[in-house]
Amino acid sequence: MEWKLEYSVGDEDLDRDHMSILNALDRVKKAQKNNLEDDFIGILLTQLVEYVDGHFAKEEEYMAKIGFPGLAEHHDRHVEMKAELIRQRGEFLKDGKANFDELTPFLNDWWEKHILEADMDYKLYAESNL
């Protein structure tokens, strides 16, 4: 999947973060498709968990700065998504095998539902109110 201008949330730092997340999600999917070693997939999942910590904090700070009224709900989504990612990574590390029946839909949903839909809410708010 390639970055498109329509994915922009109107903030360069957050767009760069989203580009990095998109690349990470794409690497995991390619690793699955190409039957790469599970160790490699584990490294990718660990990197993704580490990355979202900083990104979610930065995104919530931005929403607070612009006075976005949906911040609390968005924060709750972040908490849920991070918990699910940590759970998926934990399952992977415990079993040494990726459960792509769960992982792939979760990653797709993350991109399609969260970044391309939920994150656009604060973009629209910023465009209308700043």
N, C-alpha and C positions, 0 to 999 in steps of 0.2 A: 504494500500500500504506500502511495506517495502522498506527501504533504500537498495540500491545495490551499490557495488563498482563502477560499470559503471556510476553511477550518479556523481561521484567525479569530482570536477573542479580543483583538484590539490592543493588546499589550505585548510588546516585543519579548520581554522576559518570559511571560507565560506561554507565548507562542513557541519560543525556543524549548521550553520544558515539554510542551505537547509534542513537538517534533521529536524530541528525545524519547518520550514515552511511545510514540508511534513506531519509532525505529526499534525500540526494545520489544514491543509486542510483535513486530514483524520478525525479529530474530527468533523469538520463541516459536512462532508459527512455522518459519522455515526450518528450524531445527527438527520440529516434529515431522514435517513433510519429507525431509531428507534423512530421517531416521538417524539423527546424530546421537552421540553418546548422551546418556542421561546426566552424566557429570556436567556436561556443558549446559544442559537445560537448567540444572540446579544452580549453576553460577548465574545464568541469566535471570532466574527468578529472585535470587538473592540481591542482585543489582537492582532489580525493579523495586523490591521492597525498600531498599535503602534510598532509592531515588524519590519514591513517592512521599517519604517523610518531609523532605525539603520542599518538594513541589506543593503539597497540600498546604503547608504552613504559608508559603509565599502567596498562593492563590487566595487563602482566607484573609491574609493581611491586605491584599489588594481589594477584596470585597469590602472589608471593613473601612478602608480608606475612601472608597467611593460611596459608602453608606448603603450598600446593597441590602435590601430588606429580606432577601432569602438566604442570608448568610448562615443562620442557625440550621436550617434544613440542609443546606449544601454541606455544612460541616458534618452533620449526621451521615450523609451519604459517603463522605470521605472516610469516616470512622468505620462504616460498614464495609466499604471496598477494601480498605487496608486490612481489616480483620479477615476478610475472605482471602485476600492475597497471601497473608501470613499463614492462614489455615492450609491453603493449597500448597504453599511452599513447605510447610511442616509435614504434610502428608507425603509429599515428594521425598523430602529428606529421610523420613522414617522408612518408606518403602523402597526408595531408590528407583522408583518408576514414576513417570509422569502419567497422571490420569487425564488424558487429553479429552475424554468425553465430558469432563467437568471444566478443565482448564480453558480449552478453546472457546466454548460459549461464554465463559466469564470474561475472557480477554476481549472478545468481539463486543459484548455488551458494554464493557468499560469504554471502549472507543465510541461505539455508536450511540449509546444511551447517555453516557456521562459527558464525554468531551463534546460530542457533536450536538447534544441537546441541552443538558443541564448547564454546561459552561456557557452556552450561548445566551442564557438568561441574564447573566451579569454583563455580558457584552451589550446586549440590547438596553439594559438599564443604564449603563455608562453612556451609551450613545444618546439616550433620551434625556439624561439628567446632568450631564457635565458640560 
